[in-house]
Amino acid sequence: MKILAFGNSHSVCLKQAYSDSYQGNTQYDFIARGQGRKGLQGVTFVDGKPFHEEPHTFTPWCTEDLSTYSAFVFIGNGLPPQPQREYSSALLCRWKEDTYTTIESLRLSRELIRITGKKCIILPRPFRGGARAKLESYATHEAHVQWLNSWVDDGITYVTIPKETTLQGMTKTKLELLKEDASHANELYGAIWLKKLDEILDL
Amino acid sequence: MKTIHMKNPYESLGEKSFWKPAVGSKSMFDISGLWDPKFKIRKQQKVVTFGSCFAQHIGNALKHRGFNWLSTEKPPFGLTDSTASDFNYNIFSARTGNIYTTTLLKQWTDWALGAKDIPKEIWEKDGRFYDPFRPVVEPNGFASPQEVTQSLHETVACFREAIETASYFVFTLGLTESWVNSEFGYEYPMCPGTVAGTFDSNSHRFVNLEFKEILKTLSQSMEQMRSINPKLKFILTVSPVPLTATNSDQHVLVATMASKSILRAVTSQLEKNRSYVDYFPSYEIINSPVFRGSFFEPNQRNVNPHGVEFVMNTFFNCLIEKYGNYFEEDDSPQSSALRAANEICEEELLGAFGK
């Protein structure tokens, strides 16, 4: 099975784990660019292949035909927050549609499903520390992901962050799984994700 | 015997006080110093904007110049700017819609501070439901009366939050004419039956506000707001946009001039007597014969983008003329350094792919 993984700087943890220690049977190709360089903005698909006007700004880029992949994965995504205010039903309807324009992983997923009919899996970024994390529990995160999956297009699946990477009762990522900047994860964290992806992809 | 030459008062005045050097001998685009700001508005200070249509230009200009324009009623993350605008988010600092009159401002303030109950009136048209106090806030109305009520209460709470947290409250006075509910006395921003609702001459009464009432309600609103935020300062402007229609029996042009003159007089009175109130002359800039109507669209009503730009450039240039160019000082060097550091950090991580 071959997977094309799109992402930002968080992709590196999966890529390193894939290169260094992955024992599974899935083959991964990556398309990644840091969020500071606008992440996946501008990525489109032309003639069944990924296209960008400046592919050299990605590390790496990939031009394989989309039909060769079994599924697509998006790494390091901030989850669209659940609207907290009492918005009107008309607005929420428009909002759901708008997210397929404004949120790159959803925009590309919808397009990939249209072109290939294959599934797209969206992985959240590692939890950060700080005050906000202390207010959230793993159960809150699960509920958030469940809510996202209740309205996204068929074929798109948000997945919960692997529980073993978080501290009990809090959504702060385990320190040993983080890089020194405390917001990016390392290859051990990536390895846990690859294992979880194999389960999701039912390998 | 020595003759002492006493200067007459005009001799010591600066250039701006004389028509010829300040206006007559200048290109209209070089006219400057039209505003002597009372307050040094720092980029970090929160500014909220409410009022007539023209207030939204002030909010936009503040945002684009990196000032801290505050929206307390935000659209959900991921909404496009276009949809947000369709649903009246980020037009004013909360989704109040236009607050054309000072009595409407007083009404919103009373609701926000709990001085008066929020009316329960809701309009229905073709199975959709409309808020009489914000009839165009949703492009096709609400799905149910509950949604109308819920949304209005949300906006009232956000309006209160704007009052509580802002350093500056910019209010653009637009009209003197209004429509009120005869029985309960509350005011509608638009005449019932125009956009939605049904006009009923027994229930709906026309009011053309007079100087005293406008002055009183605006004074009261400001005092009420300062009761929950004593540091709040006000910048008043008068909308340069003429009336679309008048119900005053006067010609609409005459009614417009009367209306704007009264509003202008009120702002002058308040600005002169209150240290926490300033007046910015957007009305004069757009409407002065010196500018030969060049800031209006061909319908001679809507202000064109050049007019908006000229007004807002005047706003910022006058701040710089008085206080020096402090805008760059206000830009946080830490935040740009942090952004750069994050980018570098991300790129270093991605560099691992090259190994």
Chai-1 contact restraints between the chains, C-beta under 6 A:
chainA,res_idxA,chainB,res_idxB,connection_type,confidence,min_distance_angstrom,max_distance_angstrom,comment,restraint_id
A,S9,B,E346,contact,1.0,0.0,6.0,A-B,restraint_1
A,S9,B,L349,contact,1.0,0.0,6.0,A-B,restraint_2
A,S9,B,L350,contact,1.0,0.0,6.0,A-B,restraint_3
A,V12,B,L349,contact,1.0,0.0,6.0,A-B,restraint_4
A,V12,B,L350,contact,1.0,0.0,6.0,A-B,restraint_5
A,V12,B,A352,contact,1.0,0.0,6.0,A-B,restraint_6
A,K15,B,F353,contact,1.0,0.0,6.0,A-B,restraint_7
A,G34,B,E346,contact,1.0,0.0,6.0,A-B,restraint_8
A,G34,B,E347,contact,1.0,0.0,6.0,A-B,restraint_9
A,G34,B,L350,contact,1.0,0.0,6.0,A-B,restraint_10
A,G36,B,N342,contact,1.0,0.0,6.0,A-B,restraint_11
A,G36,B,E343,contact,1.0,0.0,6.0,A-B,restraint_12
A,G36,B,E346,contact,1.0,0.0,6.0,A-B,restraint_13
A,T59,B,L350,contact,1.0,0.0,6.0,A-B,restraint_14
A,T59,B,F353,contact,1.0,0.0,6.0,A-B,restraint_15
A,P60,B,F353,contact,1.0,0.0,6.0,A-B,restraint_16
A,P80,B,G78,contact,1.0,0.0,6.0,A-B,restraint_17
A,P81,B,F77,contact,1.0,0.0,6.0,A-B,restraint_18
A,P83,B,P76,contact,1.0,0.0,6.0,A-B,restraint_19
A,E86,B,Q150,contact,1.0,0.0,6.0,A-B,restraint_20
A,E86,B,E154,contact,1.0,0.0,6.0,A-B,restraint_21
A,S88,B,E138,contact,1.0,0.0,6.0,A-B,restraint_22
A,S88,B,F142,contact,1.0,0.0,6.0,A-B,restraint_23
A,S88,B,E147,contact,1.0,0.0,6.0,A-B,restraint_24
A,S88,B,S151,contact,1.0,0.0,6.0,A-B,restraint_25
A,S89,B,A143,contact,1.0,0.0,6.0,A-B,restraint_26
A,L91,B,F87,contact,1.0,0.0,6.0,A-B,restraint_27
A,R94,B,T83,contact,1.0,0.0,6.0,A-B,restraint_28
A,W95,B,P76,contact,1.0,0.0,6.0,A-B,restraint_29
A,W95,B,L79,contact,1.0,0.0,6.0,A-B,restraint_30
A,D98,B,L79,contact,1.0,0.0,6.0,A-B,restraint_31
A,D98,B,T80,contact,1.0,0.0,6.0,A-B,restraint_32
A,D98,B,T83,contact,1.0,0.0,6.0,A-B,restraint_33
A,T99,B,G78,contact,1.0,0.0,6.0,A-B,restraint_34
A,T101,B,T80,contact,1.0,0.0,6.0,A-B,restraint_35
A,T102,B,G78,contact,1.0,0.0,6.0,A-B,restraint_36
A,T102,B,T80,contact,1.0,0.0,6.0,A-B,restraint_37
A,I103,B,G78,contact,1.0,0.0,6.0,A-B,restraint_38
A,D181,B,C345,contact,1.0,0.0,6.0,A-B,restraint_39
A,H184,B,L349,contact,1.0,0.0,6.0,A-B,restraint_40
